[in-house]
Amino acid sequence: MLNETVLHRWLGRVIAVRPGEVRALCWSFAYFFCLLAGYYVLRPLRDEMGIAGGVRNLQWLFTATFLVMLAAVPLFGAVVARLPRRRFIPLVYHFFAANIVIFWLLLTFDIGQQHVARVFFVWISVFNLFAVSVFWSFMADLFASEQGKRLFGFIAAGGSAGALAGPAVTVWLAVPLGPVNLLILAAVLVEAAVLCAQRLEWTAPKVRNEATVAPLETTSTTRPESAGLGGSSLAGIAMVLRSPYLAGIALWVSLLSLAGTFLYFQQANIVAAASDDPAVRTRIFATIDLAVGILTIVVQCCATGKLIARFGVGPATGFLPIVFGAGFAALAVSPALAAVIAFQAIQRTANFAISNPAREVLFTVVGREEKYKAKNVIDIVVFRGADAVSGWLFAAMRGAGLEISAISLATVPVAAGWFILALALGRAQERRAQQVPARLC
């Protein structure tokens, strides 16, 4: 088609995309855009509700989030085992959109506002991880390892564009429209993501025809895509426990969670001390999101694919630990509002633009059942479990009298070990990608 040819020429100036991949690339970009735009419309409201509920209660909210995750993952595993991909992906997003509408009704009519605020804080943390995990599972299922290295950066840029649009809308409309009414916009964006996912399903056969290297497959991948994956709803946990490769990814995610949680708690303490005005705090959080969106989309569109292809998955996943190590060292010297804002902006840019797309490439060399079940366990149970543990650890350190600067300094050696793990995972991914010759699904 003429339009597809023109798109290929235009996109080819930025990334190494092949003709049969263009439509899938564009729908993937749009899918992630809608998903993260919806989330980032909600995120500043979540952060404000977290502070409104009390900074010293954050560890309880993180623990509650983990417990909800423990209950939700087996349910998701059961759905994945029984329903085909084209059905369970829309079902997940329809469910979350309906939840957003319910929260809008409760907040609009001021029904148990304090309790709703705490439930909303937990819910949006669940929504974010589930929605993004399902998206990247779909990407790892659709694209092969070699394709992921070329294309995942640009696909991630769709999310970054959404992360830019969401805070921009929030900054613009939060005061005249009211934060609560932005929930409806978020629900519409989630439903738009469903439309993109459905269109992407139609492009799957053409994308596979462009693959030069296929991911390793387990017996589950022999099942037709019109059927569910089968197996137990808890199979993902066993997969992680018996695979050193998946366990290594789980440890990488745990260390990311620990570093991110420590930084988030430090941010909450510093911002709470800087202002007691909810509107000002909401604007600060939205401003951070806006800065991250601008920096990230520039790197993803221009450099991510080239960097991963040039240096490999290991160094790309290892870049984030370097940033965290340097950031915590800087925060140990100057635990000020400007320092924490700059640190958040840089580390989230490094994560979204480079390390996260590289981490998702790690899953292209595992079987289909592992992509949905084991990945879901890692992205959700492991991540939020580490969040809960890290939250209580931070509270204990503060309770023992440690200041922000001392906690930051203690986190620097953790970042060093995290970097070594990233390099090891990169080498393992390359070995797995080369073990099996091309075998198209």
BELPECOR-V283968 format. One record per residue. N is the residue number from 1. SS is DSSP state (~ for helix, > for strand, _ for the rest). D_CENTER is the distance of its C-alpha to the mean C-alpha in Angstrom with 1 decimal. Layout:
n ss d_center
N SS D_CENTER
N SS D_CENTER
//
This chain:
n ss d_center
1 _ 33.8
2 ~ 34.6
3 ~ 31.4
4 ~ 29.3
5 ~ 31.6
6 ~ 31.2
7 ~ 27.4
8 ~ 27.6
9 ~ 29.9
10 ~ 27.8
11 ~ 24.5
12 ~ 26.5
13 _ 27.3
14 _ 23.7
15 _ 22.3
16 _ 24.1
17 _ 23.6
18 _ 26.3
19 ~ 28.1
20 ~ 26.8
21 ~ 23.2
22 ~ 23.5
23 ~ 23.0
24 ~ 20.0
25 ~ 18.4
26 ~ 19.3
27 ~ 18.2
28 ~ 14.8
29 ~ 14.6
30 ~ 15.9
31 ~ 13.7
32 ~ 10.4
33 ~ 12.6
34 ~ 13.8
35 ~ 10.6
36 ~ 9.1
37 ~ 12.8
38 ~ 13.4
39 ~ 10.7
40 ~ 11.9
41 ~ 15.4
42 ~ 14.8
43 ~ 13.1
44 ~ 16.4
45 ~ 18.3
46 ~ 16.2
47 ~ 16.8
48 ~ 20.5
49 ~ 20.9
50 ~ 19.7
51 ~ 22.4
52 ~ 24.8
53 _ 24.6
54 _ 25.6
55 ~ 23.8
56 ~ 25.6
57 ~ 24.1
58 ~ 20.4
59 ~ 20.7
60 ~ 22.1
61 ~ 19.2
62 ~ 16.7
63 ~ 19.2
64 ~ 19.5
65 ~ 15.8
66 ~ 16.1
67 ~ 19.3
68 ~ 17.9
69 ~ 15.2
70 ~ 18.2
71 ~ 20.0
72 ~ 17.3
73 ~ 16.3
74 ~ 20.0
75 ~ 20.3
76 ~ 17.4
77 ~ 19.1
78 ~ 22.3
79 ~ 21.2
80 ~ 19.7
81 ~ 23.0
82 ~ 25.2
83 _ 23.7
84 _ 23.0
85 ~ 19.7
86 ~ 21.2
87 ~ 21.9
88 ~ 19.1
89 ~ 16.2
90 ~ 18.2
91 ~ 19.3
92 ~ 15.9
93 ~ 15.2
94 ~ 18.9
95 ~ 18.7
96 ~ 16.0
97 ~ 18.0
98 ~ 21.1
99 ~ 19.7
100 ~ 19.1
101 ~ 22.7
102 ~ 24.0
103 ~ 22.5
104 ~ 24.0
105 ~ 27.4
106 ~ 27.3
107 ~ 26.6
108 ~ 29.0
109 _ 31.8
110 _ 31.1
111 _ 31.0
112 _ 30.2
113 ~ 28.1
114 ~ 27.4
115 ~ 26.4
116 ~ 24.3
117 ~ 22.5
118 ~ 21.6
119 ~ 20.6
120 ~ 18.4
121 ~ 16.6
122 ~ 15.9
123 ~ 15.2
124 ~ 12.6
125 ~ 10.6
126 ~ 11.2
127 ~ 10.5
128 ~ 7.0
129 ~ 6.1
130 ~ 8.7
131 ~ 8.2
132 ~ 5.0
133 ~ 6.6
134 ~ 9.8
135 ~ 9.1
136 ~ 8.4
137 ~ 11.2
138 ~ 13.3
139 ~ 12.9
140 ~ 13.9
141 ~ 16.6
142 ~ 17.9
143 _ 18.0
144 _ 19.8
145 ~ 19.0
146 ~ 21.3
147 ~ 19.8
148 ~ 16.2
149 ~ 17.5
150 ~ 19.1
151 ~ 16.8
152 ~ 13.1
153 ~ 13.4
154 ~ 15.1
155 ~ 12.8
156 ~ 9.8
157 ~ 12.6
158 ~ 12.7
159 ~ 9.4
160 ~ 10.9
161 ~ 14.1
162 ~ 12.7
163 ~ 11.4
164 ~ 15.0
165 ~ 16.7
166 ~ 15.3
167 ~ 16.7
168 ~ 19.7
169 ~ 20.6
170 ~ 20.1
171 ~ 22.4
172 ~ 24.8
173 ~ 25.1
174 ~ 24.3
175 ~ 28.0
176 ~ 30.0
177 ~ 28.1
178 _ 26.9
179 ~ 23.3
180 ~ 23.9
181 ~ 24.8
182 ~ 21.5
183 ~ 20.1
184 ~ 22.1
185 ~ 20.5
186 ~ 17.0
187 ~ 18.5
188 ~ 20.0
189 ~ 16.9
190 ~ 15.2
191 ~ 18.5
192 ~ 18.5
193 ~ 15.2
194 ~ 17.3
195 ~ 20.1
196 ~ 18.1
197 ~ 16.9
198 ~ 20.6
199 ~ 21.9
200 ~ 19.6
201 ~ 21.3
202 ~ 24.6
203 ~ 23.7
204 ~ 22.7
205 ~ 26.2
206 ~ 26.7
207 ~ 23.5
208 ~ 24.8
209 ~ 28.1
210 ~ 26.6
211 _ 25.0
212 _ 27.0
213 _ 25.4
214 _ 24.1
215 _ 21.8
216 _ 23.6
217 _ 24.3
218 _ 25.2
219 ~ 27.8
220 ~ 25.3
221 ~ 24.7
222 ~ 28.4
223 _ 27.8
224 _ 28.0
225 _ 24.9
226 _ 27.0
227 _ 26.9
228 _ 24.4
229 _ 23.3
230 _ 25.8
231 _ 25.9
232 _ 25.2
233 _ 22.4
234 _ 22.0
235 ~ 22.2
236 ~ 18.7
237 ~ 19.8
238 ~ 22.9
239 ~ 21.1
240 ~ 19.1
241 ~ 22.3
242 ~ 24.6
243 _ 22.6
244 ~ 22.6
245 ~ 20.0
246 ~ 17.4
247 ~ 18.6
248 ~ 18.0
249 ~ 14.4
250 ~ 14.2
251 ~ 16.1
252 ~ 13.9
253 ~ 10.9
254 ~ 13.6
255 ~ 14.8
256 ~ 11.5
257 ~ 11.5
258 ~ 15.2
259 ~ 15.1
260 ~ 12.4
261 ~ 14.4
262 ~ 17.6
263 ~ 16.7
264 ~ 15.6
265 ~ 18.9
266 ~ 20.8
267 ~ 19.5
268 ~ 20.5
269 ~ 23.9
270 ~ 24.6
271 ~ 23.8
272 ~ 25.7
273 ~ 28.6
274 ~ 28.5
275 _ 28.9
276 _ 29.8
277 _ 29.3
278 ~ 26.3
279 ~ 26.4
280 ~ 26.4
281 ~ 23.5
282 ~ 21.4
283 ~ 22.5
284 ~ 21.5
285 ~ 17.9
286 ~ 17.8
287 ~ 19.5
288 ~ 16.9
289 ~ 14.2
290 ~ 16.8
291 ~ 17.6
292 ~ 14.1
293 ~ 13.8
294 ~ 17.3
295 ~ 16.9
296 ~ 13.7
297 ~ 15.1
298 ~ 18.4
299 ~ 17.1
300 ~ 15.0
301 ~ 18.0
302 ~ 20.6
303 ~ 19.6
304 ~ 16.4
305 ~ 18.0
306 ~ 21.3
307 ~ 20.1
308 ~ 18.3
309 ~ 21.4
310 ~ 23.8
311 ~ 22.6
312 _ 20.6
313 ~ 17.4
314 ~ 18.7
315 ~ 19.4
316 ~ 16.2
317 ~ 14.1
318 ~ 16.9
319 ~ 16.7
320 ~ 14.2
321 ~ 16.5
322 ~ 19.3
323 ~ 17.9
324 ~ 17.3
325 ~ 20.8
326 ~ 22.4
327 ~ 20.7
328 ~ 21.8
329 ~ 25.2
330 ~ 25.5
331 ~ 24.5
332 ~ 27.2
333 ~ 29.7
334 _ 28.8
335 _ 26.7
336 _ 27.1
337 ~ 25.1
338 ~ 25.1
339 ~ 23.9
340 ~ 20.9
341 ~ 19.9
342 ~ 20.3
343 ~ 18.5
344 ~ 15.4
345 ~ 15.6
346 ~ 16.2
347 ~ 13.7
348 ~ 10.7
349 ~ 12.4
350 ~ 12.9
351 ~ 9.3
352 ~ 8.0
353 ~ 11.5
354 ~ 12.6
355 ~ 11.1
356 ~ 7.7
357 ~ 9.7
358 ~ 12.3
359 ~ 10.6
360 ~ 9.8
361 ~ 13.6
362 ~ 14.5
363 ~ 14.0
364 ~ 16.4
365 ~ 19.3
366 _ 19.1
367 _ 20.7
368 ~ 19.5
369 ~ 19.8
370 ~ 17.7
371 ~ 14.9
372 ~ 14.7
373 ~ 16.2
374 ~ 15.6
375 ~ 12.0
376 ~ 11.6
377 ~ 13.6
378 ~ 11.7
379 ~ 8.2
380 ~ 10.0
381 ~ 13.6
382 ~ 13.4
383 ~ 10.5
384 ~ 12.2
385 ~ 15.5
386 ~ 15.1
387 ~ 14.1
388 ~ 17.4
389 ~ 19.4
390 ~ 18.3
391 ~ 19.1
392 ~ 22.5
393 ~ 23.1
394 ~ 22.6
395 ~ 24.9
396 ~ 27.4
397 ~ 27.5
398 ~ 28.1
399 ~ 30.6
400 _ 32.4
401 _ 33.0
402 _ 30.5
403 _ 29.7
404 ~ 26.4
405 ~ 27.8
406 ~ 28.8
407 ~ 25.4
408 ~ 23.8
409 ~ 26.4
410 ~ 25.9
411 ~ 22.3
412 ~ 23.3
413 ~ 24.7
414 ~ 21.5
415 ~ 19.7
416 ~ 22.5
417 ~ 22.2
418 ~ 18.4
419 ~ 19.5
420 ~ 22.1
421 ~ 19.8
422 ~ 17.6
423 ~ 20.8
424 ~ 22.0
425 ~ 18.9
426 ~ 19.4
427 ~ 23.1
428 ~ 22.4
429 ~ 20.2
430 ~ 23.0
431 ~ 25.6
432 ~ 23.9
433 ~ 23.5
434 ~ 27.2
435 ~ 28.6
436 _ 29.0
437 _ 30.5
438 _ 29.1
439 _ 29.2
440 _ 27.9
441 _ 26.8
//
